[in-house]
């Protein structure tokens, strides 16, 4: 088993660590966007498949921190409240992960970039649909299906999740905690799924593990910022960044 370090020069490794830190800061502020930022920026310096592997362990670590910030009991309440979404999303994630290596890399970038772009533009435009409470179960199931399948292929399942929580008018603290629980459980499933798919190997797992401390440090800083300043301003700024990130993904997917 050869180590991962010899295949990287110090500049590439330094950029990857910086990407993990920035993604951690953003996640600490708004609770999501780490996989989207990491897959976009890392895929500019390494292959999309390696970028996907790289984001997996930082995602597990940061979501664990986010989910348990108010304690295990609060996290369990989030699981029970969104059990339909999580159950359907888990099955879809496992299925999506198995086709990752079968999808052309340019197509994969488009599959990630287009939904992220739509989500960010919709949120920036201020559109927040309010579904009928009587239809919550099928809405959760459909959203979980979409989020899980795309997440299994790309490691990115944030946009559908955030849209669901926003549509249900979830309070801020619950919103952040529920994101952490959903993403955390999904990230653990992603680890298992991509061990099976061949994306997460001994070598790529070393690369992913190297990014964990940087991501956690960034998230810690982001949480401090979020606690001190008005959330709405930072969320809109993050959405603007996501528009740029997703446009870059779409550009790369179209141009190859």
C-alpha positions in Angstrom: 0.0 0.0 0.0 1.6 3.2 -1.2 1.0 6.5 0.7 -0.9 9.3 -1.0 1.6 12.0 -0.3 4.2 11.2 -3.0 1.6 11.8 -5.8 1.1 15.4 -4.7 3.5 18.3 -4.8 3.4 20.7 -1.8 1.5 23.4 -3.8 -1.3 21.0 -4.6 -1.5 19.8 -1.1 -1.5 23.3 0.3 -4.3 24.3 -2.0 -6.4 21.3 -0.9 -5.9 22.2 2.7 -6.9 25.8 2.1 -10.0 24.5 0.2 -11.0 22.4 3.2 -10.5 25.3 5.6 -12.6 27.7 3.5 -15.3 25.1 3.1 -15.3 24.5 6.9 -15.7 28.3 7.5 -18.7 28.4 5.2 -20.3 25.3 6.8 -19.8 26.8 10.3 -21.7 29.9 9.2 -24.6 28.5 7.4 -24.6 24.7 8.2 -24.1 23.4 4.6 -22.1 23.8 1.4 -18.9 22.0 2.4 -19.3 19.2 -0.2 -20.3 21.6 -2.9 -17.3 23.9 -2.3 -14.9 21.1 -1.9 -16.0 19.1 -5.0 -15.9 22.2 -7.1 -12.6 23.6 -6.0 -10.7 20.3 -5.5 -11.8 19.1 -8.9 -9.9 22.0 -10.4 -6.6 20.5 -9.1 -7.3 16.8 -9.0 -9.7 14.4 -10.8 -13.5 14.7 -9.8 -13.3 11.1 -8.4 -10.4 11.9 -6.1 -12.1 15.2 -5.2 -15.2 13.2 -4.2 -13.0 10.8 -2.1 -11.3 13.8 -0.5 -14.4 15.4 0.8 -15.9 12.3 2.5 -14.0 12.2 5.8 -14.1 16.0 6.4 -17.8 15.8 5.8 -18.2 13.1 8.4 -16.2 14.9 11.0 -17.8 18.4 10.6 -21.3 17.0 10.5 -20.7 15.1 13.7 -19.6 18.3 15.3 -22.7 20.2 14.0 -25.2 17.5 14.8 -24.1 17.0 18.5 -23.5 20.7 19.3 -26.8 20.8 21.3 -26.3 17.3 22.7 -27.3 13.7 21.7 -31.0 14.1 22.7 -31.6 17.1 20.4 -29.9 15.1 17.6 -32.2 12.1 18.2 -35.2 14.4 18.0 -34.1 15.6 14.6 -33.8 12.0 13.4 -37.3 11.2 14.5 -38.8 14.4 13.0 -37.3 13.7 9.5 -37.2 9.9 9.5 -38.9 9.5 6.2 -36.5 11.8 4.4 -33.5 10.0 6.0 -34.7 6.5 5.3 -35.5 7.2 1.6 -32.4 9.2 1.2 -30.2 6.5 2.6 -31.5 3.9 0.1 -31.1 6.3 -2.8 -27.6 7.3 -1.7 -26.4 3.7 -1.7 -27.9 3.2 -5.2 -26.4 6.4 -6.5 -22.9 5.6 -5.2 -22.8 2.4 -7.2 -23.1 4.2 -10.5 -20.5 6.9 -9.7 -17.7 5.3 -11.7 -20.1 4.5 -14.6 -20.9 8.2 -15.2 -18.7 10.4 -17.5 -16.8 12.9 -15.4 -18.1 15.9 -17.4 -21.7 14.6 -16.9 -21.0 14.2 -13.2 -19.9 17.9 -13.0 -23.1 19.0 -14.7 -25.3 16.8 -12.4 -23.7 18.6 -9.5 -23.5 22.1 -10.9 -27.0 22.6 -12.4 -29.0 21.7 -9.2 -26.7 23.8 -7.1 -27.1 26.8 -9.4 -30.9 26.4 -9.5 -31.0 26.2 -5.7 -28.8 29.2 -5.1 -30.6 31.4 -7.6 -34.0 30.4 -6.2 -32.9 31.2 -2.6 -31.3 34.5 -3.6 -34.6 35.5 -5.4 -36.4 35.0 -2.1 -38.7 32.2 -3.2 -39.5 30.0 -0.2 -42.4 27.7 -1.1 -44.7 26.5 1.8 -46.0 22.9 1.2 -49.3 21.7 2.6 -48.5 20.0 6.0 -50.8 17.1 5.0 -48.4 16.3 2.1 -45.2 16.4 4.2 -44.6 12.7 4.0 -44.6 12.4 0.2 -42.6 15.6 -0.1 -40.0 14.3 2.3 -39.8 11.0 0.4 -39.4 12.7 -3.1 -36.8 15.1 -1.7 -34.9 12.3 0.0 -34.9 10.3 -3.2 -33.4 13.2 -5.2 -31.0 14.3 -2.5 -29.8 10.7 -1.8 -29.2 9.7 -5.4 -27.3 12.9 -6.4 -25.4 12.7 -3.1 -24.4 9.1 -3.7 -22.9 10.1 -7.0 -21.3 13.3 -6.0 -21.1 13.7 -2.2 -23.4 16.7 -2.5 -26.9 16.4 -1.1 -27.2 19.8 0.6 -29.4 21.8 -1.8 -32.5 19.6 -1.7 -32.1 19.2 2.1 -31.9 22.9 2.7 -34.8 23.6 0.4 -37.0 21.1 2.4 -36.0 22.6 5.7 -36.6 26.1 4.4 -39.9 25.2 2.9 -41.1 23.8 6.2 -40.1 27.1 7.9 -37.8 25.3 10.3 -36.4 27.5 13.1 -32.7 28.5 12.8 -31.2 26.3 15.6 -33.3 23.3 14.6 -32.4 24.0 10.9 -28.7 23.9 11.6 -28.9 20.8 13.9 -31.1 18.9 11.5 -28.7 19.6 8.7 -25.9 18.2 10.8 -27.8 15.0 11.6 -29.0 14.4 8.0 -25.6 15.2 6.5 -23.7 13.2 9.2 -25.8 10.0 8.7 -25.5 10.5 5.0 -21.8 10.9 5.2 -21.3 7.7 7.2 -23.4 5.9 4.6 -21.3 7.5 1.9 -18.2 6.1 3.4 -19.6 2.6 3.3 -21.0 3.0 -0.2 -17.8 4.3 -1.7 -15.7 1.7 -0.1 -17.9 -0.6 -2.2 -17.8 1.5 -5.3 -14.0 1.7 -5.2 -13.8 5.5 -4.9 -12.6 5.4 -1.2 -9.5 3.2 -1.2 -6.6 3.1 1.3 -4.8 5.6 -0.8 -7.6 8.1 -1.3 -8.7 7.8 2.3 -5.3 9.1 3.3 -5.8 12.2 1.2 -9.3 12.6 2.8 -7.9 12.2 6.3 -5.3 14.9 5.7 -8.1 17.4 5.1 -10.0 16.7 8.3 -8.1 19.0 10.8 -8.2 21.9 8.3 -11.9 21.5 7.8 -12.6 21.3 11.5 -10.5 24.4 12.2 -12.4 26.3 9.5 -15.7 25.2 10.9 -14.8 26.3 14.4 -14.0 29.7 13.1 -17.3 29.8 11.0 -19.4 28.9 14.1 -17.8 31.8 16.0 -18.6 34.2 13.2 -22.2 32.8 13.0 -22.8 33.2 16.7 -21.6 36.9 16.6 -23.1 38.3 13.5 -26.5 38.4 11.7 -27.1 35.1 9.9 -29.1 36.4 7.0 -26.3 38.5 5.6 -23.8 35.6 5.7 -26.3 33.2 4.2 -26.9 35.5 1.2 -23.2 36.0 0.8 -22.7 32.2 0.8 -25.5 31.7 -1.8 -23.7 34.2 -4.0 -20.5 32.2 -3.7 -22.4 29.1 -4.5 -23.7 30.7 -7.7 -20.1 31.3 -8.8 -19.0 27.8 -7.7 -21.8 26.1 -9.6 -21.3 28.2 -12.7 -17.7 26.9 -12.7 -18.9 23.3 -12.4 -21.3 23.8 -15.3 -18.6 25.5 -17.4 -16.2 22.6 -16.8 -18.9 20.1 -17.5 -19.8 21.7 -20.8 -16.2 22.5 -22.0 -14.6 19.3 -20.7 
